Amino acid sequence: MSNEKLTVAIGSQLAVILKTEREKRDLSLKALAAKSGISRQTISYVEQEVQSPSLDTLLRITLAMEVDLAKIIARAHKRALKAATLVKVESKK
């Protein structure tokens, strides 16, 4: 997998994980926006992969949810690599 494709895959997984973590905490977009100082629209765009978040945005969101950004990125990276491996196996069949 090329670096560009891996970067996109990690970003996609990151969006899914952030939304899942928000929902686990029963936080609405509005509540997370208030806690993080990031607009509801921006958080929604990040979760829907419409917008790539800056490091500042990621930090503010994860701090507001009390999750470790490094662990979230590591999970996203692992999932992206796993998905790429599954695609390779499927394409060889």
Buried (B, 14 or more C-beta within 10 A) or exposed (E): BEEEEBEBBBBBBBBBBBBEBBEEBEBEBEBBBEBBEBEBEBBBBBBEEEBBBEEEBBEBBBBBBEBEBEEBBEBBBEBBBEBBEEEEEEEEE
